[in-house]
Amino acid sequence: MPPSSRRGLLAAAGGLVAAAGVGAAARAEAGPGPPGATEAFWGDHQAGIVTPPQSHCYFAAFDLTTDKRDDVVDLLRAWTDAAARLTAGQTVEPLGNDLDAPGSDSAEALGLPVARLTVTFGFGTGLFIRDGRDRYGLAGSRPEALIDLPRFNGDQMVPEKTGGDLSIQACADDPQVAFHAVRQLARLSYGAADLRWAQTGFSSRPADGSTPRNLMGFKDGTQTPEQVDKAVWVGNDGVGWMRDGSYLVVRRIRMALEHWDRTKVSFQEQTIGRHKYSGAPLGLRNEFEPLGLDRNDADENPIIAENAHVRLGNAAANKSAEILRRGYSYNDGVNFTAERWPPWRQGMEYDAGLLFMCYQADPRTGFVKLFEKMAKFDMLNQFVTHVGGGLFACPGGVREGEFIGQRLFERARH
C-alpha cells in the first residue's frame, strides 16, 4: 500500500522535531526549526499568527457558493481535519490503491519535509451577510470589529484580488509544501466554495538570523508590539466565539521598483526613516535602537521627517495603536502599468511588491487607525499602491474533535 505520510518517508533520515503541545507564546519566542520540524495545529490559538515566520506563504480567499449552512459546517470540518493531517506531515487523506479513481492527495509533496507548515483560517464579512442577505443565519454573530474596510487615499483595489468569504494562509519553509496545502483544501471545497484570489509570497532570512529585507532593500519587520498578546489576541471584551482569535488585514501592495531603483539612496532613507544597509534609525547605528522621534538636527528640523514611513507607522505617533506584521514579498512577473506619481511612467513594469499581512485584536484601533494617516501623508506612497486584500476574522484555535469556527455556529444556533 502506498505510504500515506510524508513524515514516514522522512523518519529514517532523522531531523523530525515534533512540536505538539507547544503554545502560541512559546512559538513566538522560538526560532525557526530544522526542515522537518512541525508546528502544532491544535491549541488555544491558531498557528501561523505569532509563529516565527516561515520563508514562504500561499494566501487564498474563497467565495462560498452553497446556500446551505450544513455545507459550510461540513467544509470547515473537512478543512480542520485536513489541516491537522497536513501540518503533521501526512497526506490530506490516506492514499488508496484504486488507480482508476481520482487520487485522495495530489502527491506533489510526497517525500518533502513538513517544513514547519501552518494553516490559518479566516472568515470574511460574506460569511455573515452578502448582498444584504443572511445566507447562513450568522448575521447576528458578526463581530463589530469585522468592519467593511474603508477606501483609503490612493487605493486602487482590483475586485478580482479583493475580499472573500473565507481565507486560508498557508506558510512553510518550502513553497511547494505551502501550495500543496492550499491545493488540497481547495479540492475539498468543490461544490461549496470557489477560489476567489490567491497570492504567493517569499521572505528569505539571512544566514546570521538578522531581519529579512523587502524588495526595496530595507529591513522589514524590525519593530514588533511591546505586548504581543495584548496587541494580537481578542480578549474577554470581544464577541465570545472570537476569544483567543485575531483579525487579519491583508493588502497586496505593488511597488514601483523601476522608479525606486532610480532614486538616490539618501532619499530612500529619508522616505523610510532608517538607514538602508544597517536598518538603524536615521542618525543612529543600531537597528534596534529606539527611533527617537524627538531628535532634531542642527537646524532644529526632525532627523526623521514628519512624513517618514517609520514615524507615521509608530505606535507613539498613533495613540499606542499596534499591529503584528507578517509580511512577504511577491513577484508576479511583469505587466503594463501607469505609475500614480511623477514621472508617471507607463509601460511594462514589475508586478512585484509586498504581501502585507498584519494581525490585531481590533482592526479599528489597529490597522485602520495607523493607515488612515499613512495613506494621506506617507512619503512612501509615491512608490507603492494598494491593489488588493481584505479583512478576515481568524477565530481561536481548536481542540481535537472540534472544527474551526465551531463556537460561531453553535452560538448562532441558539
Beta strands, then each sheet from edge to edge (+ up, - down):
strand 1: 56-64
strand 2: 118-123
strand 3: 166-172
strand 4: 193-202
strand 5: 246-255
strand 6: 324-325
strand 7: 328-338
strand 8: 346-360
strand 9: 384-394
sheet 1: 2+ 3- 1+ 4-
sheet 2: 6+ 8- 5+ 9-
sheet 3: 6+ 8- 7+
end
